[in-house]
Amino acid sequence: MAPQLDALRAVPGLAVAVLVGADGLALSQVGEGADLLAAELTALRTSMLRTARRLGVGEITRLSFTTGNLEVVALTHGDYVLGAAVMRGNDTRQAQQALAQVMSDLAASAALPAEPGGEAQ
């Protein structure tokens, strides 16, 4: 059974949200374009792992960036990434809080199976 992301539907301006496994496939999604966001978040996660390892700064657990029309916020937990794209002009604090709550709930409920944390090369 796929983890539920319904709580993210209430985020103002939400365009798409996705939970991604280490293989880059969307495990759960809300909105259109989740497969594209899943692929990009997976690539960013790989870069984040490599950067953190090279800098010796520990695990990077949050990433955000802004495009011309979207604000993207993503959290990591082990081999998983939970991300949301919000239409630009909306405050992302609610998205950040909702993502943190959903990720916490998923981790606590064991909906995210433990996977070995792979290091990017």
Buried (B, 14 or more C-beta within 10 A) or exposed (E): EEBBBEBBEEBEBBBBBBBBBBEBEBBBBBBEEBBEBBBBBBEBBBEBBEEBBEEEEEEBEEBBEEEEEBBBBBBBBBBBBBBBBBEBEBEBEBBBEBBBEBBEBBBEEEBBEEEEEEEEE
